[in-house]
């Protein structure tokens, strides 16, 4: 089904507390950058590294054509950060093991949102120089280059397993 005004459509979904259920970046105009995200495990050293990179461009119209349930509920919590003429907000997704971060304007309208299916809820964020540094409750650090939000790096911090 063609969407007449993609920006209004995206904003109505955002106001309902929804983002596309895709590892990637969704923009207010309906454009989406799908991400390739994967984790490599080194069994010899018992370590792993997660990767995130842009895979391809698409639109919400194209996603909905093939996926009838293309949206996920997101909850904004744990604060916000002033950024530009708007704010950076963050939180969790409806599946429990996911998280998101979004840039909204002064009216609360979505500029861009990045959804992560692997992160667990994003519980804190800060801006240092031109980097947005987000931390999840699973100790996954997501570093987003604000001058090019397609440049994202992931650091998985080990949990402290000390007994008390």
Secondary structure, DSSP 4 states (H G I P E B T S, - for coil): ---S-HHHHHHHHHHTTEEESSSEEEETTSEEEEEEEEEEEETTTTEEEEEEEEEEEEEHHHHHHH-S--EEEEEEEEEEEEETTEEEEEEEETTSS-EEEEEE-TTS-EEEEEEESSS--EEEEEEETTEEEEEETTSEEEEEETTSTT-EEEEEPPP-----
